[in-house]
Amino acid sequence: MANPDVIIVGGGIGGLSAASALSRHGLHVRVLEAAHEFGEVGAGIQLAPNCTRILSGYGLLDEAKSLGVLPDAMVMRDAVDGTELTRLDLRHMEQRYGSPYLVIHRSDLHALFLRDCRHHGVDLVNDQRVTGYEPGTDGATVTLADGHTETAPLVIAADGLHSVARNTFVGDQPVNSAYVAYRGTVPSQAIGDRMVDLSEVVVHVGPRCHFVHYSLRGGELLNQVAVFESPKALRGEEDWGTPDELDRAFDGLDPFITEGLPYMWRDKWWRMFDRDPIDNWVYGRVALLGDAAHPPLQYLAQGAIMAIEDGWALAQHIPHHITRTGGRVKIDWDQVLEAYNAVRPAHCRRVLSTSRAWGRLWHLDGAERAQRNVLLRARDTYDYSFIDWLYSTTALTPDDEPEMFTTIPLASADTAV
């Protein structure tokens, strides 16, 4: 492909899903990936209705469902004593939003988009480390580590948390939350007598820590995530998030959690960073997408979903700004990018800010933990007021953005009842 219409830098879930979306409009798309081969690391990922709705529109939902699990419920428990605090009926939620809640292995979702890109003729190129971006009025140019350059009418920077484009145009730094995540998957039959309901997504919330588990690949695997605040990180030490801290963080909590810790991968862990929200993602003909634009903390399980929404929203604006003359197609990319930039940064600002607040809520201790538990136990299973803004629609214009929920103050909880 000598002259691509779009160059996408980064072959993760965000980059490939954007390539999938754009190629469906007949565009010639090239993806430049720094790694020697396309792949995804990690374990499970949760896909809420605002994402599975998009997969359905792409014709990919049935395949995703065959690779993942459709859980019946999402349950929140207290990590100290194991008692249930609140739950969502995910089957009822599917009826409300018209699309299911799906859990899937990250590598399976990535491979699904990779196959779809190949099916649509996307040019997938490995060993291409982009070191510079130069936006112009009619296109943009990227410079690669070997010194050669490539140019296209549009360049999308989907190059992750440590984005070269973000550093070039914004210059801010990732924000360290001092929290670290351990992950692990294990065959379901290997958990022995441990009582695990594989039909549920469960999160235990505790003082400065939480623990998540759910099944993957049709129930064949149990996926677990243990997250905690690192005392070493708070002290400014370089070697933080180590396995000894993992064990201390969950010591004395609900036995269900401590029984699950031996199944975690102890030789690798993920330090949790985000970035402060920014209002502009477009610099000439270079657009930020995915974690380059909005890396979140994980508490709303929306990181990959926002990236998939970004590519979908960008592609949805193309039919309104395209002309065809004599068999040639011309897209007014400036108008497309203006529409994209008018809606996505504001939505993702909400998600980033709410993710931080949700993380604080999960990790409360003392009197505030008691207040939180009272409020969560009072919530009705079929109360959707706190997630309608997130799951009901993916806005294409600012006017489409759903109203935000109303915060309930912790102090309003009567802990004497």
Legacy VTK file of the C-alpha trace (Angstrom):
# vtk DataFile Version 3.0
C-alpha trace
ASCII
DATASET POLYDATA
POINTS 417 float
0.000 0.000 0.000
2.033 2.947 -1.282
-0.199 5.830 -0.203
-2.400 5.120 2.807
-5.323 7.374 3.636
-4.626 6.928 7.345
-1.562 5.934 9.332
-2.217 4.554 12.816
0.716 4.387 15.209
0.253 1.518 17.646
-1.159 -1.950 17.129
-2.886 -2.497 20.448
-6.629 -2.829 20.926
-7.147 0.904 20.334
-5.100 1.053 17.153
-6.506 -2.118 15.614
-10.109 -1.289 16.491
-9.681 2.163 14.905
-8.176 0.547 11.807
-11.129 -1.842 11.675
-13.598 1.037 11.939
-11.935 3.214 9.299
-11.310 0.414 6.808
-15.045 -0.282 6.749
-15.432 3.049 4.945
-13.178 1.880 2.132
-10.107 3.714 3.418
-6.580 2.425 2.958
-5.226 2.150 6.509
-1.679 1.365 7.611
-0.870 0.338 11.197
2.722 0.821 12.399
3.564 -1.375 15.389
6.884 -1.136 17.237
6.939 -4.759 18.372
8.245 -7.610 16.243
4.757 -9.121 16.081
1.208 -8.129 16.969
0.058 -9.346 20.363
-1.470 -8.346 23.686
-0.335 -9.044 27.240
-2.499 -9.256 30.339
-5.451 -11.378 31.292
-9.179 -10.661 31.452
-10.994 -7.581 30.261
-14.588 -6.492 30.866
-16.696 -5.160 27.996
-19.790 -3.235 29.050
-22.841 -2.621 26.819
-21.384 0.600 25.410
-18.659 -1.577 23.867
-20.536 -4.753 22.914
-23.023 -2.509 21.091
-20.159 -1.391 18.837
-18.939 -4.961 18.357
-22.452 -5.883 17.311
-22.473 -3.112 14.724
-19.198 -4.429 13.326
-20.628 -7.948 13.108
-18.056 -9.178 15.644
-20.195 -9.711 18.741
-21.081 -13.353 18.119
-17.414 -14.230 17.703
-16.526 -12.288 20.847
-19.255 -14.101 22.786
-17.921 -17.442 21.599
-14.498 -16.510 22.980
-15.674 -15.035 26.278
-18.285 -15.382 28.993
-21.635 -13.654 29.547
-21.846 -13.462 33.359
-25.175 -13.338 35.172
-24.301 -10.775 37.833
-21.717 -8.301 39.069
-21.302 -8.434 42.822
-19.456 -6.133 45.206
-18.361 -7.538 48.565
-16.538 -6.152 51.578
-12.966 -7.462 51.530
-12.788 -7.450 55.332
-15.688 -9.776 56.104
-16.828 -11.016 52.683
-20.395 -9.774 53.030
-22.305 -8.652 49.944
-22.687 -4.889 49.533
-24.536 -4.559 46.222
-25.055 -6.265 42.863
-26.074 -5.715 39.261
-28.260 -8.203 37.413
-26.321 -8.308 34.138
-29.017 -10.233 32.254
-31.577 -7.569 33.173
-29.022 -4.891 32.297
-28.662 -6.409 28.822
-32.401 -5.926 28.307
-32.133 -2.305 29.430
-29.235 -1.339 27.170
-29.849 -3.759 24.313
-26.398 -5.298 24.471
-24.684 -7.690 26.887
-21.931 -7.424 29.469
-19.068 -9.637 28.305
-15.775 -10.721 29.868
-13.005 -11.909 27.558
-9.261 -12.488 27.550
-7.386 -9.416 26.290
-5.410 -11.527 23.832
-8.639 -12.983 22.397
-10.135 -9.520 21.867
-6.909 -8.266 20.300
-6.727 -11.287 17.989
-10.358 -10.731 16.970
-9.574 -7.187 15.802
-6.351 -8.351 14.158
-8.269 -10.908 12.074
-10.843 -8.290 11.153
-8.140 -5.858 10.035
-6.613 -8.510 7.811
-10.049 -9.293 6.389
-10.523 -5.617 5.460
-7.086 -5.242 3.887
-5.415 -3.135 6.567
-1.647 -2.836 6.001
-0.112 -4.232 9.215
3.584 -3.444 9.605
5.809 -4.554 12.497
9.187 -3.314 13.793
8.144 0.286 13.120
9.018 2.487 16.105
7.775 6.027 15.551
9.969 8.679 17.156
8.430 11.905 15.859
5.266 13.545 14.544
5.000 16.531 12.229
1.483 17.799 11.540
0.680 19.789 8.430
-2.367 21.475 6.938
-3.089 18.715 4.400
-1.619 15.742 6.207
0.963 14.631 8.733
4.323 12.909 8.719
5.807 10.409 11.139
9.511 9.785 11.558
10.659 6.288 12.433
13.668 5.082 14.402
15.540 4.066 11.254
15.228 7.613 9.917
12.646 7.126 7.173
9.373 9.030 7.127
5.816 8.221 6.140
3.019 10.652 5.309
-0.761 10.399 5.127
-3.748 12.780 5.137
-4.422 11.653 8.730
-2.176 10.209 11.422
-3.709 8.648 14.524
-1.457 8.285 17.552
-2.624 5.198 19.438
0.771 4.714 21.045
-0.294 4.182 24.635
0.380 5.593 28.080
3.921 6.671 27.174
2.840 8.159 23.852
5.492 9.982 21.847
2.752 12.129 20.323
1.323 13.047 23.744
4.781 14.023 24.948
5.354 16.038 21.768
2.125 18.026 21.767
1.168 18.161 25.454
4.343 17.442 27.399
2.663 16.236 30.579
3.673 13.163 32.558
1.781 10.057 33.747
0.345 10.356 37.257
1.407 7.638 39.683
-1.521 6.382 41.781
0.847 4.369 44.048
-1.390 1.345 43.377
-0.196 -1.836 41.717
-2.079 -4.743 40.147
-1.225 -8.438 40.163
-3.047 -10.692 37.731
-3.366 -14.385 37.149
-5.381 -16.940 35.247
-5.711 -20.579 36.222
-7.727 -23.492 34.810
-11.051 -23.591 36.636
-10.641 -27.250 37.577
-7.364 -26.400 39.327
-9.009 -24.353 42.086
-10.043 -27.491 43.988
-12.610 -27.027 46.750
-12.474 -23.243 46.613
-16.061 -22.004 46.315
-16.122 -19.772 43.226
-19.303 -18.836 41.379
-18.144 -18.702 37.753
-21.379 -16.992 36.698
-20.453 -13.789 38.560
-17.984 -10.934 38.233
-17.003 -10.233 41.840
-15.013 -7.395 43.372
-14.028 -7.374 47.045
-13.354 -3.778 48.138
-11.132 -3.211 51.135
-8.915 -0.705 52.909
-6.381 0.458 50.305
-6.907 -2.702 48.245
-9.399 -4.706 46.186
-9.650 -8.164 44.639
-11.531 -9.126 41.450
-12.378 -12.505 39.952
-14.424 -13.828 37.033
-14.289 -16.673 34.532
-12.918 -16.599 30.986
-13.082 -18.700 27.808
-16.425 -20.301 28.448
-15.611 -20.972 32.083
-12.373 -22.829 31.362
-10.239 -20.217 33.163
-10.556 -18.272 36.398
-9.185 -14.736 36.098
-8.097 -12.895 39.247
-6.777 -9.372 39.876
-5.318 -8.147 43.169
-4.761 -4.397 43.533
-3.252 -2.572 46.491
-1.589 0.677 47.529
2.179 0.302 47.808
3.807 1.737 50.958
7.109 1.744 49.075
5.604 3.922 46.343
4.278 6.353 48.933
7.795 6.595 50.389
9.219 7.294 46.945
11.200 4.059 46.666
12.064 2.748 43.219
11.415 -0.943 43.921
7.706 -0.868 44.706
4.779 -3.218 44.241
6.848 -6.323 45.069
5.325 -9.688 46.095
6.071 -9.108 49.778
3.866 -6.014 49.607
1.147 -8.065 47.897
1.031 -10.525 50.797
1.015 -7.797 53.458
-1.720 -5.797 51.698
-4.262 -8.630 51.979
-3.140 -10.138 55.266
-6.081 -10.712 57.630
-8.796 -10.039 55.045
-11.579 -12.390 53.934
-10.156 -15.938 53.544
-11.631 -16.167 50.048
-9.063 -13.556 48.966
-6.064 -15.004 50.742
-6.891 -18.433 49.278
-6.766 -16.870 45.815
-3.401 -15.126 46.167
-1.287 -18.255 45.449
-2.807 -18.330 41.946
-1.475 -14.873 41.038
1.491 -14.383 38.721
4.167 -13.252 41.152
6.945 -12.538 38.674
5.268 -9.545 37.031
2.996 -6.767 38.144
1.408 -3.644 36.682
1.956 -0.271 38.314
-1.158 1.861 37.902
-0.769 5.251 36.232
-3.188 7.596 34.541
-2.870 11.122 33.161
-4.774 14.285 33.892
-7.571 14.876 31.352
-6.885 17.216 28.427
-9.441 19.040 26.307
-7.651 18.923 22.948
-6.683 15.699 21.181
-6.115 17.102 17.671
-2.935 18.797 16.452
-3.227 19.619 12.762
-3.769 16.265 11.095
-2.536 14.247 14.105
-5.207 12.896 16.456
-4.657 11.178 19.800
-6.647 8.020 20.495
-6.900 5.502 23.334
-4.408 5.652 26.189
-2.419 8.316 24.347
-5.423 10.584 24.895
-7.016 9.287 28.099
-5.226 6.580 30.100
-7.552 5.867 33.051
-7.286 4.053 36.313
-9.076 0.736 36.007
-11.982 1.142 38.419
-14.723 1.639 35.807
-13.262 -1.015 33.462
-13.474 1.472 30.590
-9.892 1.825 29.341
-10.059 -0.396 26.277
-13.719 0.475 25.798
-12.960 4.195 25.497
-10.308 3.395 22.888
-12.776 1.301 20.883
-15.356 4.098 21.195
-12.783 6.630 19.945
-12.238 4.783 16.678
-15.945 4.126 16.239
-16.860 7.794 16.832
-14.164 9.057 14.464
-15.360 6.718 11.714
-19.012 7.621 12.292
-18.314 11.226 11.293
-16.778 10.302 7.932
-20.053 9.830 5.959
-21.050 13.412 6.836
-17.835 14.879 5.407
-17.071 12.765 2.343
-17.463 13.514 -1.352
-17.072 11.159 -4.314
-16.179 12.570 -7.730
-15.380 10.467 -10.761
-14.673 7.419 -8.661
-12.368 9.354 -6.329
-13.100 9.827 -2.658
-12.259 12.987 -0.741
-12.714 13.350 3.001
-12.734 16.677 4.807
-10.535 15.440 7.637
-10.513 18.818 9.341
-14.280 18.652 9.807
-14.130 15.008 10.908
-11.446 15.802 13.490
-13.335 18.851 14.711
-16.420 16.710 15.348
-14.300 14.027 17.062
-12.552 16.594 19.250
-15.846 18.230 20.194
-17.244 15.160 21.954
-14.645 12.559 22.941
-12.367 14.590 25.288
-15.320 15.789 27.370
-16.726 12.279 27.741
-13.387 10.758 28.637
-12.700 13.534 31.146
-15.800 12.297 32.969
-14.544 8.716 32.908
-11.038 9.579 34.118
-12.347 11.750 36.947
-14.991 9.238 38.001
-12.453 6.393 37.892
-10.283 8.239 40.376
-13.253 8.930 42.641
-14.480 5.336 42.373
-11.047 4.088 43.368
-11.111 6.257 46.486
-14.564 4.918 47.328
-13.465 1.298 46.973
-10.465 1.737 49.246
-11.976 3.529 52.240
-11.252 2.490 55.810
-12.657 3.237 59.244
-15.827 5.290 59.614
-15.913 6.167 55.913
-15.854 2.473 54.988
-18.871 1.929 57.253
-20.714 4.848 55.621
-19.944 3.532 52.145
-21.216 0.091 53.052
-24.503 1.474 54.353
-25.090 3.400 51.127
-24.181 0.463 48.894
-26.419 -1.955 50.799
-29.310 0.485 50.400
-28.976 0.496 46.621
-31.625 -1.444 44.693
-30.286 -4.123 42.342
-32.180 -2.540 39.448
-31.092 1.046 40.099
-29.195 2.195 37.008
-28.877 5.877 37.909
-25.105 5.629 38.402
-24.314 3.860 35.114
-26.838 5.225 32.610
-24.404 8.003 31.665
-21.783 5.385 30.825
-23.656 2.462 29.253
-26.732 3.959 27.598
-25.125 5.541 24.537
-21.857 6.619 22.951
-22.374 10.262 22.063
-21.410 11.627 18.656
-22.152 15.252 19.538
-21.972 17.112 22.854
-25.778 17.314 22.919
-25.987 13.504 22.817
-23.953 13.071 25.996
-26.172 11.637 28.768
-26.590 13.497 32.020
-24.194 12.651 34.819
-25.385 10.987 38.027
-25.964 12.866 41.285
-23.377 12.107 43.947
-24.611 10.853 47.331
-22.475 12.243 50.184
-20.950 9.646 52.491
-22.043 11.704 55.462
-25.690 11.069 54.547
-25.331 7.415 55.604
-26.816 6.474 58.967
-24.323 3.963 60.305
-26.313 3.565 63.512
-29.054 1.619 61.684
LINES 1 418
417 0 1 2 3 4 5 6 7 8 9 10 11 12 13 14 15 16 17 18 19 20 21 22 23 24 25 26 27 28 29 30 31 32 33 34 35 36 37 38 39 40 41 42 43 44 45 46 47 48 49 50 51 52 53 54 55 56 57 58 59 60 61 62 63 64 65 66 67 68 69 70 71 72 73 74 75 76 77 78 79 80 81 82 83 84 85 86 87 88 89 90 91 92 93 94 95 96 97 98 99 100 101 102 103 104 105 106 107 108 109 110 111 112 113 114 115 116 117 118 119 120 121 122 123 124 125 126 127 128 129 130 131 132 133 134 135 136 137 138 139 140 141 142 143 144 145 146 147 148 149 150 151 152 153 154 155 156 157 158 159 160 161 162 163 164 165 166 167 168 169 170 171 172 173 174 175 176 177 178 179 180 181 182 183 184 185 186 187 188 189 190 191 192 193 194 195 196 197 198 199 200 201 202 203 204 205 206 207 208 209 210 211 212 213 214 215 216 217 218 219 220 221 222 223 224 225 226 227 228 229 230 231 232 233 234 235 236 237 238 239 240 241 242 243 244 245 246 247 248 249 250 251 252 253 254 255 256 257 258 259 260 261 262 263 264 265 266 267 268 269 270 271 272 273 274 275 276 277 278 279 280 281 282 283 284 285 286 287 288 289 290 291 292 293 294 295 296 297 298 299 300 301 302 303 304 305 306 307 308 309 310 311 312 313 314 315 316 317 318 319 320 321 322 323 324 325 326 327 328 329 330 331 332 333 334 335 336 337 338 339 340 341 342 343 344 345 346 347 348 349 350 351 352 353 354 355 356 357 358 359 360 361 362 363 364 365 366 367 368 369 370 371 372 373 374 375 376 377 378 379 380 381 382 383 384 385 386 387 388 389 390 391 392 393 394 395 396 397 398 399 400 401 402 403 404 405 406 407 408 409 410 411 412 413 414 415 416
